[in-house]
Amino acid sequence: MIAINTINWNSEIWRKILNSVAGKYNCGVNFTIHAGQLDFEGDRHCAEEIVKEVLDIFGGTN
């Protein structure tokens, strides 16, 4: 059995999903992981809208 560090994998999965949605809009936002935290580079307003859309997809709250 292979042990999986779920914290790292969860961050990486969220990063990939957020960057996929950002790519859909081509607004120049890039989500990254720095020191174990999910962060972004680019327009703050676009990043907030992308996060809202992803949360809506997964039934999260805004």
Buried (B, 14 or more C-beta within 10 A) or exposed (E): EEEEEEEEEEBEEBBEBBBEBBEEEEBEBBBEEEEEEBEBEBBEEBBEBBBBBBEEEEEEEE
